[in-house]
Amino acid sequence: WILFESVVVCSVFMSDTKVLRWGIMGAGKVSSDFVNAIKQVQGAQCVAVGARSQQSADAFAKSHDISKSYGSYAEVATDSNVDVVYVGTIHPAHKECALLALNAGKHTVVEKPMTMNYNDTKELVDLARTKKVFLMEGFWTRFFPAVVKVRELIANGEIGDPVMVMSDFGFKAPPEAGRLMDKKMGGGATLDIGCYPTAFVTMVFGDQDPTNVAASGAMGETGVDIAVGASITYGNKIGVVTWNLQAGTPEETKIIGPKGIITIHAPSHCPTSITIKTKDEGSRDTAGKVQTFDFELPSAPEGAQLNFPHSEGFQHEVSAVGEAISKGQLEMPCMPLSQSLAEAKILDNILAQVGVKYD
């Protein structure tokens, strides 16, 4: 099994006294929740926001008390007061926005999925490495203390060498969820939520290429995928993942080894509780020892209206990015670029098998 990072960052306080100044690309709901997280992290400050229109940027800036608002993304990238850019636009705009930031020499965090496909993700990774700036795909899940604890338990051999990951994510998309069903806007279940179960697979089994990926799914009337099931095999190890936009699912993740099972309880993409059940290796005793670990969410700004469940957890990501940049790191130990590339390649494979092709 792979060796997990030895340094764990889960505090919402950055140790360095220098303030890290964030610029935001995108004035939508996820960007709003991210900015509310920045407000709560000591040593972090949001200084600029850019949107497709000046009106949208101004309204966002006013609601969050941000000093600079721009009617374009390029102006955020060229703002000399911005140290790091957060890209919170719709999926198809991720690459363009990240290129602007990276070419301007800005550290960059791109909301998941990093881009629409492997080739575009590889282009961003190569550019960041050439420019020697920090780049990370914004999988906030990795920074929740519950998931940090999961990696610690696995690294300590508590369940033995993991051989299986089972993960699901599903909800009934509301009728007004136009983006989710709009192919031109990067809609579909795989890119929006399927990346979460597959990211648990790569977190456990690493960035190696799978020996086989087998997927099938259902297509909606607009040409996007609405339900997918897949198996991702690595020799004798396997990830079994499902996602859909038609109904709610348990949204649990199980990591299974010969000595036990770790369950990441719902909602596993932003969890606050895990359970580990262990037994002697080779034993068929189903009782075992059970331990549950619960973690509190940090506090949101007073009066803040959050758009997504557990968005307070963005604070862990903001803090970790600040720690990494203050140390001169160009990648995040718990979310390395090699895993973003592995994830993108797997999602490309799944989408091809399901029959989804974006322009």
Disulfide bonds with the S-S distance in Angstrom:
none
